[in-house]
Amino acid sequence: MSQAETESRPRPRFTLNTNGQHQLGVSAAAGYSLVAGVVSTVLGLLSVAHIVGSTLGVSAFLIGLWAQMASSTTVQRCFIVTGITAAFVGMGLGIAHGGFG
């Protein structure tokens, strides 16, 4: 292949907006629910951090539910459901280790 052919090809890019519309709020909520869900699961496993794990799990769960209702692409929904599940597990572990008090 010549240099002109390789330069004209678009490079693959990771995006949650596969429909071409910019949905920054939903994408940010999807990222938050995934990251906060994983962090709350890890903190829920530690019995000394049960308050932070429970609080983070509840917030990620609620934001994830809102993002699920507002999402419009399958990629967003995949990230959101993974985050909601991780947040639920982290919230449950945090509550089992002592909850909010």
C-alpha positions as CSV (number, residue, x, y, z in Angstrom):
1,M,0.0,0.0,0.0
2,S,1.1,3.5,-0.7
3,Q,1.5,6.2,1.9
4,A,-1.6,8.0,0.5
5,E,-3.8,5.0,1.0
6,T,-2.7,4.5,4.6
7,E,-3.2,8.2,5.5
8,S,-6.7,8.3,4.1
9,R,-8.0,5.5,6.3
10,P,-9.7,6.6,9.5
11,R,-8.2,5.2,12.7
12,P,-10.6,3.3,14.9
13,R,-11.6,5.3,17.9
14,F,-13.3,4.2,21.1
15,T,-16.6,6.0,21.5
16,L,-19.8,5.3,23.5
17,N,-21.8,7.4,21.0
18,T,-22.2,5.0,18.0
19,N,-25.2,6.8,16.7
20,G,-23.3,10.0,15.9
21,Q,-25.1,12.2,18.5
22,H,-23.0,13.8,21.3
23,Q,-24.4,12.7,24.6
24,L,-21.8,13.9,27.1
25,G,-24.0,13.7,30.2
26,V,-25.0,10.1,29.5
27,S,-21.5,9.0,28.6
28,A,-20.1,10.7,31.8
29,A,-22.8,9.0,33.9
30,A,-22.0,5.6,32.3
31,G,-18.3,6.1,33.1
32,Y,-19.0,7.1,36.6
33,S,-21.3,4.2,37.3
34,L,-18.7,1.8,35.9
35,V,-15.7,3.2,37.8
36,A,-17.6,3.9,41.0
37,G,-19.2,0.5,40.9
38,V,-15.9,-1.3,40.7
39,V,-14.4,0.9,43.4
40,S,-17.4,0.3,45.7
41,T,-17.1,-3.4,45.2
42,V,-13.4,-3.3,46.2
43,L,-14.2,-1.1,49.2
44,G,-17.2,-3.3,50.1
45,L,-14.8,-6.2,50.5
46,L,-12.9,-4.3,53.1
47,S,-14.7,-4.2,56.4
48,V,-12.9,-1.0,57.5
49,A,-14.2,1.0,54.5
50,H,-17.9,-0.2,54.6
51,I,-19.3,3.4,54.9
52,V,-17.5,4.7,51.8
53,G,-18.2,1.5,49.9
54,S,-21.9,1.7,50.7
55,T,-22.3,5.4,49.9
56,L,-20.4,5.0,46.6
57,G,-22.4,2.0,45.7
58,V,-25.7,3.7,46.3
59,S,-24.7,6.8,44.3
60,A,-23.3,4.7,41.4
61,F,-26.5,2.6,41.4
62,L,-28.8,5.6,41.3
63,I,-26.8,7.4,38.7
64,G,-26.5,4.2,36.7
65,L,-30.3,3.8,36.7
66,W,-30.8,7.3,35.4
67,A,-28.2,6.8,32.7
68,Q,-29.9,3.6,31.7
69,M,-33.2,5.4,31.1
70,A,-31.5,8.2,29.2
71,S,-29.1,6.1,27.1
72,S,-29.6,5.5,23.4
73,T,-26.8,3.2,22.2
74,T,-26.0,-0.4,23.0
75,V,-22.4,0.3,23.9
76,Q,-23.6,2.8,26.6
77,R,-26.1,0.3,28.0
78,C,-23.4,-2.4,28.2
79,F,-21.2,-0.1,30.3
80,I,-24.1,1.1,32.4
81,V,-25.4,-2.4,33.3
82,T,-21.9,-3.5,34.2
83,G,-21.5,-0.5,36.5
84,I,-25.0,-1.0,38.0
85,T,-24.2,-4.6,38.8
86,A,-20.8,-3.8,40.4
87,A,-22.4,-1.0,42.4
88,F,-25.1,-3.3,43.7
89,V,-22.5,-5.9,44.7
90,G,-20.4,-3.2,46.4
91,M,-23.4,-1.7,48.1
92,G,-24.5,-5.1,49.4
93,L,-21.1,-6.0,50.7
94,G,-20.8,-2.6,52.4
95,I,-24.1,-3.0,54.0
96,A,-23.2,-6.5,55.1
97,H,-20.1,-5.3,56.8
98,G,-21.9,-2.6,58.8
99,G,-23.7,-0.3,56.4
100,F,-23.9,3.4,56.9
101,G,-23.2,3.6,60.6
